[in-house]
């Protein structure tokens, strides 16, 4: 999941270091966002996810795809635990 910079990411730095750090964090955020986007669609194409969607149809109708994938992953991990 995407990680957002916190104030501690910028503590004890000069202005030039903050600028470089911001660019690095933006690139990391962009890469994380793209990774999540790709992962979300791979998971949603899986037979397990599609079967789960059929079982939970009523409670999923108002949710976005990423909310559905997060719910599916959470329930799957709880089942495995």
Steps between C-alpha positions, in 0.01 A plus 500: 500500500621851431697665778469874545785715628475613860657799671774272633608432140611863480643550850855635535552574132606806307281648226693321224470167680127557546463562127687180409313306768165630369587391147607156623180463703289614202669239278449232767136601540452486124661155483291377794183638343577326170583177682168510691312577178652196325461273802137604544415397144691172519317408821163605360554271199570197721241224532512523880412869496223450245349215705520717813325783313212269410465390862504858633314671215251698711754662730744584218272691264584845636875442539777604261727227362790589730267484802380157385857375454599629844199327657578178313864505612402577860246215511742260330777580749260465795398158369865394473591629849 
